[in-house]
Amino acid sequence: MPQTISMASDHRGVSLKAALRGKLEALGYAVHDFGPMTEAEAVDYADYAAPAARAVAEGKAARGIVICGTGLGVMYTANRFRGVRAALVADVETAKLAREHNDANMLALSGNRLDFATAWPIVEAWLATPFAGGRHQRRIEKIDELTQ
């Protein structure tokens, strides 16, 4: 069974989301796109990022990608869900570290600042990088304990 990726955006991230979704599906990922499907009208990022994050929190998706103008709003929304670790990423090195050190299970991207050619290597690195565990696992557990 292919790994499921939840995706969502606001109107500023629709085109980048569509391009990334197409590439992910071509590679065999199952993608659940929570919308929106058009950039015709302005929408509130939280209305779309929340269901995508909920899917990750509930184990219905292994990982998620959320996109808004800056990436900040969708990251804030996603991180409100227990067990979600959404990282705002703008380069490959940070994508690798977000996975390796923080086990980031959601990726937040800026639809205003990234095009597909720049975003795809970030997504690719994030998907390919394993979590290192060890001392990093202890730190994630500590965050969970301190925020309960």
N, CA and C atoms as a LAMMPS dump frame, in Angstrom:
ITEM: TIMESTEP
0
ITEM: NUMBER OF ATOMS
444
ITEM: BOX BOUNDS ff ff ff
-5.0000000000000000e+02 5.0000000000000000e+02
-5.0000000000000000e+02 5.0000000000000000e+02
-5.0000000000000000e+02 5.0000000000000000e+02
ITEM: ATOMS id mol type element x y z
1 1 1 N 0.845 -1.18 0
2 1 2 C 0 0 0
3 1 3 C 0.891 1.244 0
4 2 1 N 0.633 2.201 -0.882
5 2 2 C 1.498 3.381 -0.95
6 2 3 C 1.324 4.284 0.27
7 3 1 N 2.366 5.01 0.586
8 3 2 C 2.303 5.975 1.684
9 3 3 C 1.323 7.083 1.308
10 4 1 N 0.466 7.457 2.267
11 4 2 C -0.513 8.513 2.024
12 4 3 C 0.025 9.85 2.505
13 5 1 N -0.13 10.846 1.668
14 5 2 C 0.277 12.208 1.98
15 5 3 C -0.983 13.073 1.957
16 6 1 N -1.238 13.798 3.046
17 6 2 C -2.337 14.763 3.028
18 6 3 C -1.776 16.098 2.545
19 7 1 N -2.588 16.822 1.791
20 7 2 C -2.158 18.116 1.275
21 7 3 C -3.291 19.123 1.409
22 8 1 N -2.912 20.37 1.593
23 8 2 C -3.878 21.462 1.646
24 8 3 C -3.13 22.761 1.401
25 9 1 N -3.905 23.782 1.046
26 9 2 C -3.323 25.102 0.835
27 9 3 C -4.404 26.147 1.045
28 10 1 N -4.005 27.38 0.887
29 10 2 C -4.987 28.434 0.699
30 10 3 C -4.907 28.808 -0.789
31 11 1 N -5.552 29.882 -1.18
32 11 2 C -5.552 30.281 -2.585
33 11 3 C -4.16 30.591 -3.115
34 12 1 N -3.248 31.011 -2.226
35 12 2 C -1.883 31.36 -2.663
36 12 3 C -1.03 30.132 -2.96
37 13 1 N -1.463 28.96 -2.51
38 13 2 C -0.662 27.756 -2.705
39 13 3 C -1.256 26.738 -3.651
40 14 1 N -2.378 27.061 -4.281
41 14 2 C -3.081 26.088 -5.127
42 14 3 C -2.199 25.557 -6.26
43 15 1 N -1.541 26.441 -6.991
44 15 2 C -0.767 25.978 -8.155
45 15 3 C 0.441 25.149 -7.725
46 16 1 N 1.134 25.548 -6.672
47 16 2 C 2.268 24.752 -6.194
48 16 3 C 1.778 23.406 -5.669
49 17 1 N 0.68 23.397 -4.942
50 17 2 C 0.119 22.147 -4.422
51 17 3 C -0.22 21.198 -5.557
52 18 1 N -0.847 21.717 -6.609
53 18 2 C -1.229 20.874 -7.743
54 18 3 C -0.004 20.259 -8.415
55 19 1 N 1.034 21.045 -8.59
56 19 2 C 2.253 20.535 -9.224
57 19 3 C 2.915 19.471 -8.36
58 20 1 N 3.004 19.723 -7.065
59 20 2 C 3.601 18.738 -6.155
60 20 3 C 2.742 17.479 -6.087
61 21 1 N 1.438 17.64 -6.022
62 21 2 C 0.533 16.488 -5.979
63 21 3 C 0.73 15.612 -7.212
64 22 1 N 0.817 16.229 -8.378
65 22 2 C 1.024 15.465 -9.606
66 22 3 C 2.298 14.647 -9.575
67 23 1 N 3.369 15.236 -9.103
68 23 2 C 4.654 14.532 -9.02
69 23 3 C 4.584 13.4 -8.003
70 24 1 N 3.98 13.67 -6.845
71 24 2 C 3.85 12.633 -5.815
72 24 3 C 3.03 11.454 -6.32
73 25 1 N 1.912 11.737 -6.972
74 25 2 C 1.068 10.666 -7.506
75 25 3 C 1.795 9.871 -8.58
76 26 1 N 2.587 10.547 -9.406
77 26 2 C 3.364 9.865 -10.436
78 26 3 C 4.384 8.917 -9.827
79 27 1 N 4.832 9.237 -8.615
80 27 2 C 5.803 8.388 -7.921
81 27 3 C 5.136 7.292 -7.088
82 28 1 N 3.813 7.246 -7.105
83 28 2 C 3.101 6.179 -6.415
84 28 3 C 2.544 6.522 -5.045
85 29 1 N 2.671 7.757 -4.615
86 29 2 C 2.082 8.163 -3.343
87 29 3 C 0.572 8.311 -3.508
88 30 1 N -0.147 7.952 -2.474
89 30 2 C -1.576 8.227 -2.423
90 30 3 C -1.72 9.609 -1.807
91 31 1 N -2.368 10.518 -2.498
92 31 2 C -2.483 11.893 -2.022
93 31 3 C -3.947 12.2 -1.734
94 32 1 N -4.187 12.707 -0.538
95 32 2 C -5.524 13.199 -0.185
96 32 3 C -5.432 14.721 -0.143
97 33 1 N -6.008 15.352 -1.142
98 33 2 C -5.964 16.809 -1.283
99 33 3 C -7.208 17.405 -0.629
100 34 1 N -7.003 18.132 0.455
101 34 2 C -8.105 18.739 1.193
102 34 3 C -8.529 20.085 0.614
103 35 1 N -7.907 20.498 -0.491
104 35 2 C -8.331 21.718 -1.172
105 35 3 C -7.551 22.938 -0.725
106 36 1 N -7.946 24.053 -1.292
107 36 2 C -8.946 24.241 -2.333
108 36 3 C -8.389 23.812 -3.687
109 37 1 N -9.268 23.719 -4.662
110 37 2 C -8.86 23.273 -5.994
111 37 3 C -8.688 24.427 -6.971
112 38 1 N -9.066 25.624 -6.552
113 38 2 C -8.953 26.784 -7.432
114 38 3 C -8.472 27.988 -6.617
115 39 1 N -7.79 28.866 -7.279
116 39 2 C -7.335 30.1 -6.63
117 39 3 C -8.242 31.268 -6.98
118 40 1 N -9.437 30.967 -7.475
119 40 2 C -10.365 31.998 -7.948
120 40 3 C -10.801 32.958 -6.851
121 41 1 N -10.935 32.456 -5.627
122 41 2 C -11.335 33.358 -4.543
123 41 3 C -10.467 33.116 -3.318
124 42 1 N -10.284 34.165 -2.532
125 42 2 C -9.484 34.068 -1.311
126 42 3 C -10.188 33.169 -0.307
127 43 1 N -9.407 32.321 0.344
128 43 2 C -9.93 31.422 1.379
129 43 3 C -9.048 31.533 2.614
130 44 1 N -9.551 31.058 3.73
131 44 2 C -8.789 31.055 4.974
132 44 3 C -7.976 29.774 5.085
133 45 1 N -6.664 29.907 5.235
134 45 2 C -5.766 28.75 5.261
135 45 3 C -6.152 27.723 6.314
136 46 1 N -6.636 28.164 7.464
137 46 2 C -6.943 27.227 8.55
138 46 3 C -8.053 26.253 8.173
139 47 1 N -9.002 26.685 7.345
140 47 2 C -10.101 25.808 6.947
141 47 3 C -9.612 24.591 6.175
142 48 1 N -8.464 24.693 5.548
143 48 2 C -7.916 23.604 4.737
144 48 3 C -6.751 22.903 5.428
145 49 1 N -5.909 23.662 6.117
146 49 2 C -4.76 23.063 6.802
147 49 3 C -5.193 22.174 7.962
148 50 1 N -6.259 22.546 8.654
149 50 2 C -6.71 21.761 9.812
150 50 3 C -7.089 20.331 9.436
151 51 1 N -7.917 20.098 8.418
152 51 2 C -8.238 18.708 8.083
153 51 3 C -7.018 17.911 7.611
154 52 1 N -6.091 18.574 6.923
155 52 2 C -4.876 17.876 6.482
156 52 3 C -4.033 17.463 7.688
157 53 1 N -3.915 18.352 8.667
158 53 2 C -3.161 18.038 9.884
159 53 3 C -3.884 16.977 10.713
160 54 1 N -5.193 17.063 10.776
161 54 2 C -5.974 16.068 11.517
162 54 3 C -5.739 14.671 10.934
163 55 1 N -5.652 14.571 9.618
164 55 2 C -5.396 13.282 8.978
165 55 3 C -4.063 12.694 9.43
166 56 1 N -3.051 13.535 9.573
167 56 2 C -1.75 13.067 10.062
168 56 3 C -1.856 12.705 11.542
169 57 1 N -2.481 13.555 12.325
170 57 2 C -2.613 13.306 13.765
171 57 3 C -3.359 12.01 14.044
172 58 1 N -4.344 11.685 13.222
173 58 2 C -5.161 10.483 13.43
174 58 3 C -4.599 9.26 12.715
175 59 1 N -3.449 9.393 12.054
176 59 2 C -2.832 8.26 11.379
177 59 3 C -3.459 7.899 10.048
178 60 1 N -4.304 8.753 9.515
179 60 2 C -4.918 8.498 8.214
180 60 3 C -3.977 8.858 7.066
181 61 1 N -2.959 9.637 7.369
182 61 2 C -1.906 9.982 6.415
183 61 3 C -0.582 9.885 7.151
184 62 1 N 0.421 9.365 6.475
185 62 2 C 1.74 9.232 7.092
186 62 3 C 2.403 10.586 7.284
187 63 1 N 2.189 11.464 6.307
188 63 2 C 2.781 12.798 6.333
189 63 3 C 1.844 13.77 5.638
190 64 1 N 2.152 15.057 5.776
191 64 2 C 1.328 16.068 5.134
192 64 3 C 2.157 17.236 4.638
193 65 1 N 1.625 17.902 3.626
194 65 2 C 2.247 19.103 3.069
195 65 3 C 1.168 20.174 3.007
196 66 1 N 1.453 21.321 3.612
197 66 2 C 0.509 22.435 3.621
198 66 3 C 1.206 23.684 3.092
199 67 1 N 0.44 24.493 2.36
200 67 2 C 1.019 25.641 1.667
201 67 3 C 0.092 26.842 1.809
202 68 1 N 0.661 27.987 2.169
203 68 2 C -0.063 29.258 2.097
204 68 3 C 0.926 30.298 1.587
205 69 1 N 0.547 31.554 1.582
206 69 2 C 1.427 32.585 1.045
207 69 3 C 2.818 32.54 1.645
208 70 1 N 2.902 32.564 2.969
209 70 2 C 4.203 32.53 3.649
210 70 3 C 4.581 31.144 4.157
211 71 1 N 3.6 30.292 4.346
212 71 2 C 3.824 28.996 4.985
213 71 3 C 3.628 29.063 6.486
214 72 1 N 3.606 30.261 7.029
215 72 2 C 3.489 30.426 8.477
216 72 3 C 2.112 30.041 9.007
217 73 1 N 1.069 30.552 8.394
218 73 2 C -0.28 30.283 8.889
219 73 3 C -0.615 28.802 8.9
220 74 1 N -0.258 28.107 7.826
221 74 2 C -0.55 26.673 7.771
222 74 3 C 0.299 25.897 8.769
223 75 1 N 1.523 26.369 9.008
224 75 2 C 2.369 25.716 10.003
225 75 3 C 1.775 25.885 11.392
226 76 1 N 1.353 27.113 11.733
227 76 2 C 0.748 27.358 13.048
228 76 3 C -0.479 26.481 13.236
229 77 1 N -1.309 26.399 12.211
230 77 2 C -2.525 25.587 12.293
231 77 3 C -2.184 24.123 12.503
232 78 1 N -1.296 23.588 11.689
233 78 2 C -0.954 22.164 11.765
234 78 3 C -0.364 21.8 13.121
235 79 1 N 0.463 22.672 13.667
236 79 2 C 1.127 22.354 14.933
237 79 3 C 0.195 22.385 16.137
238 80 1 N -1.049 22.778 15.954
239 80 2 C -2.027 22.731 17.04
240 80 3 C -2.543 21.31 17.286
241 81 1 N -2.263 20.393 16.367
242 81 2 C -2.765 19.033 16.469
243 81 3 C -1.736 18.134 17.146
244 82 1 N -2.189 17.403 18.143
245 82 2 C -1.32 16.514 18.925
246 82 3 C -0.616 15.521 17.99
247 83 1 N 0.685 15.434 18.142
248 83 2 C 1.476 14.498 17.355
249 83 3 C 1.943 15.034 16.015
250 84 1 N 1.512 16.225 15.664
251 84 2 C 1.961 16.827 14.404
252 84 3 C 3.177 17.692 14.68
253 85 1 N 4.181 17.52 13.835
254 85 2 C 5.387 18.334 13.9
255 85 3 C 5.595 18.926 12.507
256 86 1 N 5.014 20.101 12.312
257 86 2 C 5.08 20.776 11.008
258 86 3 C 6.259 21.739 11.004
259 87 1 N 7.057 21.648 9.948
260 87 2 C 8.24 22.502 9.817
261 87 3 C 8.091 23.402 8.596
262 88 1 N 8.294 24.701 8.805
263 88 2 C 8.339 25.652 7.688
264 88 3 C 9.731 25.546 7.075
265 89 1 N 9.791 25.162 5.814
266 89 2 C 11.066 24.866 5.175
267 89 3 C 11.178 25.623 3.857
268 90 1 N 12.363 26.186 3.613
269 90 2 C 12.602 26.926 2.374
270 90 3 C 13.846 26.444 1.641
271 91 1 N 14.523 25.407 2.163
272 91 2 C 15.711 24.893 1.489
273 91 3 C 15.899 23.41 1.823
274 92 1 N 16.696 22.741 1.027
275 92 2 C 16.901 21.299 1.151
276 92 3 C 17.547 20.929 2.482
277 93 1 N 18.546 21.657 2.907
278 93 2 C 19.244 21.328 4.16
279 93 3 C 18.29 21.363 5.353
280 94 1 N 17.436 22.379 5.418
281 94 2 C 16.474 22.464 6.514
282 94 3 C 15.465 21.328 6.428
283 95 1 N 15.068 20.937 5.233
284 95 2 C 14.148 19.805 5.068
285 95 3 C 14.768 18.532 5.635
286 96 1 N 16.027 18.303 5.341
287 96 2 C 16.717 17.116 5.861
288 96 3 C 16.799 17.156 7.38
289 97 1 N 17.167 18.301 7.933
290 97 2 C 17.292 18.415 9.39
291 97 3 C 15.944 18.32 10.093
292 98 1 N 14.899 18.846 9.457
293 98 2 C 13.559 18.746 10.04
294 98 3 C 13.16 17.287 10.204
295 99 1 N 13.523 16.456 9.26
296 99 2 C 13.235 15.02 9.354
297 99 3 C 14.208 14.331 10.308
298 100 1 N 15.499 14.534 10.088
299 100 2 C 16.524 13.814 10.832
300 100 3 C 16.48 14.111 12.325
301 101 1 N 16.335 15.369 12.691
302 101 2 C 16.398 15.77 14.093
303 101 3 C 15.04 15.896 14.764
304 102 1 N 14.007 16.255 14.003
305 102 2 C 12.711 16.568 14.611
306 102 3 C 11.584 15.651 14.173
307 103 1 N 11.877 14.695 13.3
308 103 2 C 10.865 13.762 12.796
309 103 3 C 9.646 14.532 12.285
310 104 1 N 9.878 15.616 11.564
311 104 2 C 8.782 16.446 11.04
312 104 3 C 7.896 15.597 10.137
313 105 1 N 6.626 15.502 10.513
314 105 2 C 5.693 14.706 9.716
315 105 3 C 4.803 15.583 8.834
316 106 1 N 4.976 16.894 8.939
317 106 2 C 4.31 17.811 8.02
318 106 3 C 5.303 18.862 7.552
319 107 1 N 5.13 19.242 6.324
320 107 2 C 5.997 20.234 5.695
321 107 3 C 5.136 21.437 5.343
322 108 1 N 5.555 22.61 5.769
323 108 2 C 4.863 23.857 5.43
324 108 3 C 5.729 24.615 4.427
325 109 1 N 5.101 25.048 3.349
326 109 2 C 5.823 25.73 2.282
327 109 3 C 5.177 27.074 1.958
328 110 1 N 5.987 27.982 1.44
329 110 2 C 5.515 29.293 1.026
330 110 3 C 5.141 29.28 -0.453
331 111 1 N 3.862 29.472 -0.733
332 111 2 C 3.409 29.568 -2.11
333 111 3 C 3.868 30.847 -2.798
334 112 1 N 4.178 31.88 -2.012
335 112 2 C 4.641 33.148 -2.585
336 112 3 C 6.117 33.101 -2.98
337 113 1 N 6.897 32.301 -2.297
338 113 2 C 8.351 32.345 -2.469
339 113 3 C 8.953 31.131 -3.177
340 114 1 N 8.165 30.071 -3.324
341 114 2 C 8.699 28.857 -3.938
342 114 3 C 7.922 28.51 -5.202
343 115 1 N 8.649 28.144 -6.244
344 115 2 C 8.015 27.563 -7.419
345 115 3 C 8.283 26.06 -7.381
346 116 1 N 7.71 25.324 -8.324
347 116 2 C 7.868 23.872 -8.306
348 116 3 C 9.338 23.458 -8.376
349 117 1 N 10.124 24.112 -9.229
350 117 2 C 11.531 23.74 -9.406
351 117 3 C 12.329 23.886 -8.115
352 118 1 N 11.951 24.82 -7.266
353 118 2 C 12.622 25.002 -5.984
354 118 3 C 12.005 24.123 -4.909
355 119 1 N 10.692 23.961 -4.946
356 119 2 C 9.995 23.21 -3.898
357 119 3 C 10.197 21.707 -4.019
358 120 1 N 10.249 21.168 -5.237
359 120 2 C 10.333 19.719 -5.374
360 120 3 C 11.579 19.132 -4.699
361 121 1 N 12.782 19.69 -4.872
362 121 2 C 13.94 19.122 -4.165
363 121 3 C 13.774 19.161 -2.636
364 122 1 N 13.06 20.156 -2.127
365 122 2 C 12.781 20.241 -0.692
366 122 3 C 11.89 19.08 -0.284
367 123 1 N 10.809 18.868 -1.019
368 123 2 C 9.888 17.766 -0.72
369 123 3 C 10.602 16.431 -0.853
370 124 1 N 11.369 16.28 -1.899
371 124 2 C 12.104 15.037 -2.148
372 124 3 C 13.06 14.712 -0.99
373 125 1 N 13.798 15.711 -0.526
374 125 2 C 14.727 15.505 0.598
375 125 3 C 13.963 15.164 1.874
376 126 1 N 12.854 15.852 2.11
377 126 2 C 12.031 15.605 3.298
378 126 3 C 11.474 14.189 3.289
379 127 1 N 11.045 13.715 2.145
380 127 2 C 10.506 12.358 2.045
381 127 3 C 11.594 11.297 2.179
382 128 1 N 12.776 11.58 1.685
383 128 2 C 13.847 10.577 1.653
384 128 3 C 14.655 10.489 2.943
385 129 1 N 14.609 11.511 3.771
386 129 2 C 15.461 11.544 4.96
387 129 3 C 14.793 10.822 6.126
388 130 1 N 15.475 9.844 6.693
389 130 2 C 14.912 9.143 7.856
390 130 3 C 15.151 9.927 9.148
391 131 1 N 14.328 9.646 10.13
392 131 2 C 14.504 10.216 11.466
393 131 3 C 15.677 9.512 12.13
394 132 1 N 16.58 10.258 12.752
395 132 2 C 17.777 9.696 13.364
396 132 3 C 17.505 9.004 14.691
397 133 1 N 16.421 9.366 15.368
398 133 2 C 16.132 8.747 16.667
399 133 3 C 17.154 9.168 17.711
400 134 1 N 17.47 8.253 18.623
401 134 2 C 18.468 8.526 19.655
402 134 3 C 18.123 9.734 20.49
403 135 1 N 19.093 10.623 20.657
404 135 2 C 18.885 11.812 21.488
405 135 3 C 17.751 12.681 20.957
406 136 1 N 17.491 12.612 19.66
407 136 2 C 16.414 13.398 19.066
408 136 3 C 15.047 12.858 19.492
409 137 1 N 14.929 11.544 19.628
410 137 2 C 13.674 10.948 20.101
411 137 3 C 13.382 11.42 21.521
412 138 1 N 14.399 11.447 22.343
413 138 2 C 14.229 11.903 23.725
414 138 3 C 13.733 13.347 23.765
415 139 1 N 14.232 14.163 22.873
416 139 2 C 13.817 15.577 22.837
417 139 3 C 12.373 15.726 22.368
418 140 1 N 11.969 14.937 21.39
419 140 2 C 10.583 14.983 20.934
420 140 3 C 9.654 14.537 22.065
421 141 1 N 10.036 13.489 22.766
422 141 2 C 9.232 13.021 23.898
423 141 3 C 9.143 14.087 24.982
424 142 1 N 10.229 14.802 25.21
425 142 2 C 10.229 15.878 26.201
426 142 3 C 9.26 16.991 25.807
427 143 1 N 9.281 17.365 24.53
428 143 2 C 8.336 18.385 24.049
429 143 3 C 6.913 17.931 24.314
430 144 1 N 6.624 16.68 23.984
431 144 2 C 5.271 16.147 24.201
432 144 3 C 4.886 16.199 25.685
433 145 1 N 5.816 15.834 26.549
434 145 2 C 5.538 15.869 27.996
435 145 3 C 5.301 17.296 28.484
436 146 1 N 6.131 18.217 28.04
437 146 2 C 6.041 19.594 28.529
438 146 3 C 4.819 20.339 28.007
439 147 1 N 4.248 19.848 26.911
440 147 2 C 3.118 20.566 26.316
441 147 3 C 1.769 19.891 26.553
442 148 1 N 1.743 18.906 27.42
443 148 2 C 0.461 18.241 27.736
444 148 3 C -0.295 19.005 28.785
